[in-house]
């Protein structure tokens, strides 16, 4: 979605957000929401999973928000497995027969209400698909109920259409998904925001229904969800609270692979590092097609959307499985834990060299069709409770009581702890133990050996034995102070105590020094920069958590 924006047309998809002006910057949009999922641990699909997820979503309405008109929600949605029985029936009505499950892809796309603009987007998708060895066999208009929308939702209401995508040749599922990834990224990049083009999902296993809706409106707006043939083995839901920001259709969640509650307070660094490493990214699986997917992070996305973009790349490329990718992006506190196994510590140390943490407070729920789970970042400031029942179901949500459950049927219940992962593997039909899972990945490769061979530590550097020249010049007039940008005050008040007593340079009197950009005297490069602090009131407890 690369296009310039201005105050006349707004910012992002459909110009739904105001353009950058005054103290407002749309890049600072954040989410704080309610999330959860229901899953059959054995992977057995049913319509009851979807119906119960409706209760789960509606019971977290208070975790979302509405506009001045209560019909205008901040956004809500559901991710489910592609319902093969339902899709077979729906496309048969259009005169198309579906291949077996797993040999086709379908998803929901937002398109412009204007027919001419919409046809341009449709033609672009078909053209890009053709170049990738894929074929858009059919388009289905998704039935929606516009009458329930509020004025804000209706002002930007898109047309929702489902493309049926098949491969022209026999492809393995992972290769098929990679081409779908490139198709979606290229189509998004080549479409201007005023085309209203947005891909909610386009995958082999999962499908996302979402919009600028309240939780109760989701099944009322998308009538597909009320069809009894819509069967799924999991349903992941999200109710959005756009924290001091502007809601819009495309920022509703879930995204392609995950949904998120909280704020990612390291977001600017995460985005900048991801953009910087694009110049070095290589993939044997993608080959030259990888370049066409850049930038990986959509510049108009929220913090949750940026996380989803990177998670998708790691998984679709085949570099990591979904649980492994989440471990790398959302590590637990490992530096000061003496009880952590050495292999696990080595894995996290290696991961810290590969990617910086996406720190919250944040609760991430995710699924790729096989795995479904939740991960809480190391700060642990977002609630997550779960039940396991005797009918092979797990219910996970931001709070207890989101779904009515007979207490007699509960086999296990608990809460997700900081840095831990809750995971269901539907292929194996099991709940995967957090410690067992992480040790499994930690033992896949010799991470400790890699660190020892390639990482250079300060203690490995030999200090110089050359003595410094000492003369009668006072330290305050030493030319080297000016050459390196230090003042006598910094030497006496900061460097001196650090050297003599090992004290940290902390103070509470403020800093009234001249800004580096306005100072006529030489200044060190880092003095031209200032740290940006999060706009939330969470206490800096991470150092405490890491000592537990």
N, C-alpha and C positions, 0 to 999 in steps of 0.2 A: 504494500500500500504506500508506495513512495510517491508523494505529491506534496507540493508546497501548500501551505494553508494560510489563510488570512482572516481578519475579523469579520469579513463579509460572509464567508462560507463556513466558518467554524473550524473545528479541529477533528481529525480522525474520521472514523466511519460515518458516512452520511452527514458530516459536519455537526454531529450530535453534541460535541463539547464546545464550549467557547474557546476562541483562539487565545494564545498567550497574551496577557495584557496586565499592566500594573504589577501587583504582587501575585497574581494568579498564573500558575504554569500547569497545563494539563499533564505534564510529565510526572507531577507529584501526586497523581491519583492513587488512592489506596482502598483496600477492601477490608471489611471485618464482618464475618458472616457466621451462618450455621451450616454445618456439613454433616454428612452421614451416609451410610450404605447398608443395604440388606443383601445377603448373599447366601445361596445354597452351597454349602461347603463341598458337596459332591458334584457340583456343576450341573444339576438337573434343572432345566428351565420350567417356569410356570408363570401364569398370569398373576397369581396371588403375590408373588414377589413385587411386581410392579404396583399392585393395589396397596400393599402394605407400605411401600416407599412413599405413596401419596400421603398416608397418615404421618409418616416420618417427616416429610417435608412440611406439611401444614402445621404440625406441632412445633416447628421451629420458626414460625412466622415472626415471633417476637425478636428473633435474632436477625431478621432482615429489616427492611424499612419501606415506607411508602412516601409518596409526595403529598402535596396539599390535598389532592384528590386521592382518596384511599384506593382507587382502582389503578393508580400508577405505582407499581412496585419498583424497587431498585434492581430487580432481576432475580430470576429463579430458573431452575432447570433440572433435568435428569439425564444421566448417562446410563445406557443399558446395552446388553448384548443385542446384536442385530437379530430381530425376530424372523427367522427364516420362513416359518409358516405364514405369518402375516404378510411379509414382503412378497412371497409367492402369490398369495391371493390378490394383493394390491396391484402388482404389475401384470398379472394375468388379465385383470379388468382392462388394462391398456393394450392387451394383445401381445404381451411378452412373456416368455417362459424363462424362469431363472435357472442358472446352473446350480449344481450342488452347493451347499453352504461352504464358505471358505474359498470359492472360486469366483466370487464377484464382490464388489464393494458398493456401498451405498452410504449416503450421508445427507445432511440437511445444509442447504445453502441459502443465505439471505441475498435476495436480488431486488433491483429497483422496481417500484410499481409501474414506472413508465415502460411500455412494451418495447420501444426502440432501444432504450438503454439496456433493458434486460436481455434482449437478443444479442447485443454486442458482447455481454458477459458470457452468455451461453456459447456463442461462437468461439470465444477465446478459450473456454474450458475444453471444448471439443478439439480445437486446433492443437492445444498443448498436449492433450491426451494422445492424439494421433502421433505426435512427434516422439512420444515415450513408449510407443508400442501398445497403447491402451485404446479402448473404444468406449465412448459413451453410447450405450445401446438404447437408452430411453431416458425421458425426463418425466417425473411425476410431480404434479402440483399437490403439495401437502395441504389437506383441508384444515382451516383454522376458523376460529370464532372471534371475529373482530369486535363484536358487540360488547364484549366484556372489558375492553381496554379503556383506560383513562385517556384524557386529552394529550398528555405527553407521550404515552406509548403509541397512540394512534398517529401522532404527527410524524413519526419516523418508522411506522410499521412497514416492514419489507414483505415482499412475496417470498414464501418459503418453498423451495423446490428440491426434489431428490433426484440426483443423477444415478443411473445404474451403470457402473463401470465394470467392464470385463477386459481381460487380457487377450490380445490377438494371438498369442502363443501360450503354450503351457508354461506357467511360472510357479516357482515355489512361493509359498505365502509371504515369506520375509522379503523376497525380491519384489513381489507385487506391492507390498506395503511401502517399500522404498520408493517405487515409482509413483505411488499415490501421494507420498510426502512431497516429492519434487513437483508433481502436478499442482498440489494445493499451494505450495510456496510460490511457484512461478505465476500462477493465476492471481494470487493476492498481490504480488509485487507489481504486476503489470496493470492492475486495476486502480484507478484513482478513487479516493475516498468518496467523491460525489457520485460514483457509480453504485454505491450502497452494496458492493459485492463483499461477501464475507462467508467463509466456510466454517460452519459450526463443527463439523466432523466429516471425514471421508476416509473410511477404514474398512477392513475386511471383517473385523469382529465387533466393533462398538459403534454406537450411534448416539448422538446428543440432540435432545430437544430442549431448547432454552429460549429466553427472550426477556424483554422488559416487562416482567410479570410479577405478580405476587405469588407465593407458593400455592395458594388455592386455585389460581388461574391456570397453572401449568396444564393439568389434565382437562380443564374446560376449554382452553385455547387450542391445544393439539388433540383433536378427537381420535387420532391414531392410538393414543395411550389408553383409551377406554375400550378398545376392541379386544374381545376375549382371546383372539388368536395371537395377540401380542405377548409372546412368552419369552422370558429372560431368566437367566440363572443369577443375575445380580442387578441391582439398581443403585446408582450413586447419585445423591441429590445435593442441592446447594441453594441456600437462601441468602441473598446478598444484602449487605449494608455498606453502601459506598460512603466511606468515612469522609465527611466534609468535601465531597466531590460530586461530580455530575454523573448520574447513571445513564447508560445507553444500551441498546439491544445487544451489541456484539460483546460487551464487557460482562454480560451475565455469564454465569458458570453453571455446570462444569465446562472446561475447555476440552481439548482433544483427548487428553490422557489423565487429567487431574482436576481437583477442586481444592480450594485453599481457604482457610480461615485465619486471619491475622494480618500482619504487615511484614513485608520483607525489608528490614531496615538497612540492609547492605546493598540495596537494589542498584544504586548508581555504579558502585564498584563492580557488581556482578555484570551489569550491562556493558560497561567499558571494557572489562577483561574479555568478555565473550566476543565483543567486536574486534578487539586487538588480536585475539588468537585466530580469527578467521583467515588471516593471511598465511597461517601455518597449517591449517586443517587439511588433512588428507584422508581419503577413505578408498580402500580397494573395492569395497562394495558399491559405492556411488560413482567412483571414477571421476570423469570430467563433469558429471551432472551435479556434483556437490556445489560448484561455484554458482550455479543458477539458483540455488536455494538461499544464497546470502542476500541480505542480512538474516541471520538465524532468528534474531529477536525482532519482532514487529515493533517499529518505533512508536506506534500508536497504542500498544497493548498496556494493560495494567501490570502491577507487580506479579500478580498471579499468572497472567498471560505470558510474561517473560519467562517465568519458571517453567511453564508448560512447554514453551518453545524449545528450551534447552533439554528438558527431560525427553521430549520427543526425538530430538536429534540423537541422543545417546542410545536410545532404545532401538529406533528404526535403523540406525546405521549398523546394528549388530555388535557394536563395541561392548555393550553391557546389557544384561537383562534388566527388567524394570526395578526389581528390588536392589540390585547392585547400583544402578544409577541413582536411586533415592539415597542410598548409603553415602555415595560420593558427594551429592549435593547438600544433604542434610545430615552431617556427621554428628555423632554424640560427642560429649566432652571427654576427650581421651588424653590430653597432655599431662594431667596431674592425677591420673587414676592408677595407683600402684597395683591394684588387683586385676587390671585388664590383662588378658593373655597377650604374650609378646607378638604372636602372629596378627592379632586384631589391631594392636597398636601400630604395627608396621604397615598394615593396610591403610589405616587412617592417615598415617604420616605420608605415605605415597599419594593418597587421594588429595591431601592438602597441596601437593605439588602440581597435581593435574587440574584441580579446580578449587577456587575459594568457596567457603561455605555460604549458603543462602540462609542467613540467620534471620530469625523472626523477632518477636514471638510468632510462631506459625504452626498450624496443624495442616498437614497435607493428606488428602485422600486420593487414591489413584487406582487405575485399572487398565490393563491391556487385553482384557477378556479372559486370560488364563489366571493371572494374579489380580487380587483385589486387596487393598490394604490401606493402612494409615500410618503416618510417621509424625512424631512430635519433635520439634527441634530441641536443642539442648537447653534452651531457656525454660521450657516447660510451662509457659504462661497461657496456654489455650487448653480448655478442657476436652477430654475425649473418653467416653465410657462405652463399654461393650458388653453384650450378652451372647452366650452360646446356648442354644436350646436343643432339646432331644429330638427335634425333627431335622437335624443337620443344617440349621440356619445360624448365621452370625448377624447380629444387629449392632452397628457401631454408629454413634452419634455424638454431637457436641454436649449432650446431656442425657441423663437417665429419664425414662418414661416417655420417650418420643414415640414409641410403638407399644401398644398394649400387649403384654405378654403374661401368660399364666405362670405365676411363680413356681409352680410344681414342675414346669417344663424346662426350667433354667438349670443347665448343667454347670455353667461357669460364668462368672461375671467379674469385671474389674475395670481399672482405668489405665490408660496408656501413660507410661512414665516418660520423663524428659529423655530425649535421645533414643527412645525405643521405637520399634516398628511392630505393628500388628499386621499379619499377612496370612491370606488364605490362598492356597495353591489348588485350584479346582481340577487341574489335570491329575494331581496325586490324590485329591479329595481330602486334604489335611489342613490343619492350622499349623503354620510353621513357627517353631520356637525362635524367639529373637536371637538368643545367644547362639543357638545351633546354626541358624541362617547366616549370621555374620562370620562365624568361624569357618563355615563352608566356603564363603567367598574369600576369606583371608588366607585360606590354605590352597587356593587355586594356583597361585603364582608365588615365586620366591621374593616377596616384597622387601623383606629385610636385606636380602642380598642386593637387590636393585638400589636400595637407599645407600648402602655402604659403598657400592661401586661408583655411583654417579652423584651423590650429594657431598658437597664440600662444607664442612663445619668450621666455625671460627677457631675452635681449639686445634684444628689441623694445620692452621696457618702458623708458620714459624715467625716469631717476633724478630725484628731487626736488633742486632747487638750494637749498632752504631750509636755512640753517645751524641746527644745534641750539643751544639756549640753554645757556650754560656759566656756572655760578656757583661759589661756594666750598664747596658741599656735597660731602663725601667720597663717592666712588663707592659705598663699602660701605653708606652710609646713604641712597643715592638711592632715593626712593619708587618710581621706575619699575622698580627691580629686583623689589620685592615685587609690584607691580601685574602684572608679566609672569611672575612665578614663578621668577625667577632668584636665585641666591645669589652672594655675593662669591667663594666658592670656585669655582663654575662659571665665573664671569667670568675669574678668574685662571688656572685650570688647563685650561680647555677653550676658551672663546671667544677669550682672548688669543692663545694659540699658533695658533689657526686664522686669526685676522686678520693677525698679524704674520709668520707663517712658512708659512701655507698647509698646516699639518699636520692630519692626521686625528685625531679624538678617540679614539684607541685606548689601552687600558690593560690590564694583566694582574694587577692587585692585587685584583680582585673589587669588589663594590659592597655596602657594608654600610649604605647609607642606608635610612631608614625607608620602608616601602612607602607609596605615595601614598594607598591606601585606609585606612591607619591613622594618617596624619599629620594633625595639627590645623592645620598651616600651609597656606596656599594652594599648590597645585601645578598645573603645566601639564596640560592634558587628556591629552597623549600619555604622560605619566608613569604613568597608570593602566593602561597596557597593556604587555605583555611579548611579545617575539618567541618563537614556538614553533619549536624546532629539530627537525629530522628525527631519527627514532629509528634511523637506520642509520649505518654507519661510513664512508660514502663521503667522500673528501677534498674540500674546496672548490676543485676545479680549474677551475671554469667561467671565472674571469677569465684563467687561463692559456690555456685552449682558445680564448678569444676573441681572443687576441693572436697565435695561430698564423697 
